[in-house]
Amino acid sequence: MLVATVLISLVVLLVIGLPVALAMAVSGALGLYLYGGVPILMGILGTTPLSTANSYELITIPMFILMAEFVIISGIATDLFKSATIWVGRLRGGVAMATAIAGAGFGAISGSSTAAAATLASTSLPEMMRQGYEPKLAGGVVAISGTLAMLIPPSVALILYGILADVSISRLMIAGIVPGLIVTLAIILTVALLVAIWPGAAPPGQRYSLKDKIVSLRRIWPMLVLFLSVTGTIYSGIATPTEAAGIAAFAAMLLAMMERKLTLPALWGALRRSTHTTCMILFIILGAHVFGYFFTITRVTNDLANWVGALPLPALAIMAVILLGYIVLGFFMDQIAILILTVPVVLPIVLKLGFDPIWFGVIVVVTAEIGMVTPPLGMNVFVVARYTRRPLGELFRGVMPHVWAHLLVVVLLTLFPALVLWLPSQMN
């Protein structure tokens, strides 16, 4: 009865529009008060803020967010898109395919899905519209390509999962590389299939000489520098994820200075936006910890894990239900909030079933990407709609073929865990 009261209060607070952080904190505090009165409530509220913020790994979040801000200022994403267009532009739908490649490249130097969608919408979308692409196809590929930043390292979502699950952030980030490449390939193949079925959706491609292709590679070296400063240093063992985040932010700042675009107003704006986003994430984590303490004290998580483990169902069937639940939650909630709210509850069940926590983290993030482009929340679609000024319904229809392809990738990664775990297993 007590647990039901807390869950109902959480749902009610979310429905009336209270921010997720406050909704979790208030409902968790209510549960703690009803369970143990004022002493337990005040004891937890007095220690939780410090214990939440006093985490060395949390430094990675503001550093990677700041790196993304410097990348946007420097214009690296625009150069990356132009280079990808020259290499695959001769194909029908080549600019849309180049958008997916640029999305993967931008994801390798930015952990923010929304920032990636906004950047692609301001760079690749005008070019596709100028060449006569169907708006539905163009908007759909931009929205889904932005989600790659959630998976390809550095990924804020994977960092948060690693903190919540207490697993190696280095291995998590490396584990996201191969699935990220698979999702990128799925986007490209989906575009190829769509333009094969409806040739009028995209114009014929433009051919470029080999010289043009070679010359275009000169402008992607900043992206390679940032990728090596993050993934390269982590994979080689030179730096921890926290140290790599600081190195990458500093390298991105130097690149923006080299491009002569890091003015004082731009620097102040980048610092202000990074601080705002970091505080928002920390506030959500704080609310989730208060809510999680209630579940820990009442042993709800342990009881639920034991109950699920005793069900007469195959482990994969239970996992399918869990992933379906994540897809449904993605329709209504922000993906970061979903991770923070569910991982402390679901992870013990996953471990009880015998699944690897690193594999589960990557699968959850791939599944959560679907929520970024599905109604009614679909944050990436809203971002694209702001740039295209096209109806939301049209854009949601344009992204649906990619959603189905995304679901196939989830099934593939679920059935073949080696696609996720092989590369991390090579780390020392």
Helices and strands as residue ranges (DSSP letters): H 2-15, H 20-53, G 56-59, H 60-74, H 76-88, H 94-107, H 113-131, H 135-146, G 147-150, H 156-165, H 169-175, H 177-197, G 199-201, H 210-216, G 217-220, H 221-227, I 228-232, H 233-236, H 241-258, H 264-297, H 300-309, H 315-330, H 335-352, H 357-371, H 379-388, H 392-415, H 418-425
